[in-house]
Amino acid sequence: DALGEVFGFGSVAESRPMRIIGITPDGRYRDISDTGTGFVYLPYRQRPRSGMHVFVRSDAGLRAVDQRMSEIQSRIDPRLLKPLAQPLEDIASLTLLPQKIAGGLATALGVLGSLLAGIGLYGMLAQLVASHTHEIGVRIALGAAPAAIRRRMIWIGARPAVWGAGLGMLLSVLAAGTLEGFLFGVRGRDTLAFAAGLTLLAMICAAALARPALKAARVLPSEALRDE
């Protein structure tokens, strides 16, 4: 609907009328996550600038493009400064640096939290096995299989881990929607990311529960009753 309309461009003191002759799709200019910002394309003669960006699409390497651009510029005006050629991927990567740093920091904190949870789980189950050595010895003496003792200890330690993982997943899903504005190229509710996080947490919990459970299954009734 804006096509053909006239608007004032520039500051109040230097405003001049501009007629809209075309409309382009939305784009990102200041930041790669930029949305909803209005921009105007102007011919160079209407608004000359001292600096300019030239976009070149080529299958040749960066060195060949740089050399060719320098030759073209020298033919236009040899007094101009040599252009600086940069791959567009490098410029885009630079704009994504804050997101990459935040993502790396969040990943490191997540792994550290999982390790601390595993250490706490190991300590809890080891203390439980130590305090129930007499009971475990009696169970084994009455015919309980070591595999049953091992499964019981693992289940006791796994219950808080399962509840914690479920609560963490719920909070993560709720928080993912608010983080999508800071992400680019990925979705906040990425199934693969959630699956990878759960897999890592399960591996840490399994490693934390394995040693105390094996220790409980190897309790000798004679030693347990003698210690008591």
Sequence and secondary structure as in RCSB ss.txt:
>XXXX:A:sequence
DALGEVFGFGSVAESRPMRIIGITPDGRYRDISDTGTGFVYLPYRQRPRSGMHVFVRSDAGLRAVDQRMSEIQSR
IDPRLLKPLAQPLEDIASLTLLPQKIAGGLATALGVLGSLLAGIGLYGMLAQLVASHTHEIGVRIALGAAPAAIR
RRMIWIGARPAVWGAGLGMLLSVLAAGTLEGFLFGVRGRDTLAFAAGLTLLAMICAAALARPALKAARVLPSEAL
RDE
>XXXX:A:secstr
  TT EEEES TTT EEEE         SS TT  S       TTTS  S        SS HHHHHHHHHHHHHH
H TTS       HHHHHHHHTHHHHHHHHHHHHHHHHHHHHHHHHHHHHHHHHHHHTHHHHHHHHHTT  HHHHH
HHHHHHHHHHHHHHHHHHHHHHHHHHHHHGGG SSS TT HHHHHHHHHHHHHHHHHHHHHHHHHHHT  HHHHH
HH 
